[in-house]
């Protein structure tokens, strides 16, 4: 698939010291201090809070005019899936998405998830496929190593069938077969952890990784602002 960019003026973006692409790992919802661990409904509370955060940063992308924004979402428990299903069904008719011409992509190994959820994925991607002002990438059931392993298997199969000469194999071929084949790599990756999660693993080579102790569920727009300011100082 051809690499695409939002319909933006890169010169103005650079002048304003704004990144083209910011990615945030939101996949760890454990150990959040906002709920009591003995609360029977804690997983549901966390799942709902997660969706609130997604909505907050959808608005943040538009408000700050970041062309490409990627969120690596948690989908570990049934409560996560339930709340994400509600969210994506609502997203289909979301005014913010359509008014601001935001193209939505779902990235990851999500095809075997609940049909209600996957149908919503397909619908929102279809309905926004012609938009090109902003790109919003939402990673579901995503693993960076599994993504690259899948590409290796695909290219190996092509070579076995005689459709690819291994001598011709290059980095561009790998990029073309990634989930992220159609968009530019992130300049900034925000990690609410001491370790790198593997989000957009192939594309992370030249990204600046901003690590913070703030839990994703406590994130505020100012935390992303801080990451951008930090990246601009480097």
PyMOL commands that set and color helices and strands:
alter all, ss='L'
color gray80, all
select helices_A, chain A and resi 10-15+42-64+78-91+95-99+115-127+144-160+166-168+171-176+202-204+216-218+221-233
alter helices_A, ss='H'
color red, helices_A
select strands_A, chain A and resi 21-26+68-73+102-107+134-139+188-191+208-211
alter strands_A, ss='S'
color yellow, strands_A
deselect
rebuild
show_as cartoon
